[in-house]
Amino acid sequence: MKNPKTEALEILQSIPDEKIFPILKVLTRLQNLYTRNSDISEYNETPSSIMGICKKYANPKLIPMEKNAWVMAVNNKHDIN
C-alpha cells in the first residue's frame, strides 16, 4: 500500500496548474482546521436528546413563532394567503 501523502501528491501533480487553485484553498483551510489552537472537544459534545440540540443558538424573540414557522414557510413558498 502506498503512503497516503505520496498518493495525494501524485494526484495533485496530475491536475493541471490552472485548475489547482480551488484545491489549494481547500487544503489550506483543512490545514488551518488541524493546526488551530482552540480546543476541538467543544464540537464533540454528544447530546442526551435530539430535542433542543440547537437551543443555545436560538433567538429568544423568535421562539414564540416556532409553532407556526412551518405553515408560514409553506404558505410563502406557494403564495397561499
C-alpha positions, 0 to 999 in steps of 0.5 A: 500500500502506498503512503497516503501523502505520496498518493495525494501528491501524485494526484495533485501533480496530475491536475493541471496548474490552472485548475489547482487553485480551488484545491489549494484553498481547500487544503489550506483551510483543512490545514488551518482546521488541524493546526488551530489552537482552540480546543476541538472537544467543544464540537464533540459534545454528544447530546442526551436528546435530539430535542433542543440540540440547537437551543443555545443558538436560538433567538429568544424573540423568535421562539414564540413563532416556532409553532407556526414557522412551518405553515408560514414557510409553506404558505410563502413558498406557494403564495397561499394567503 
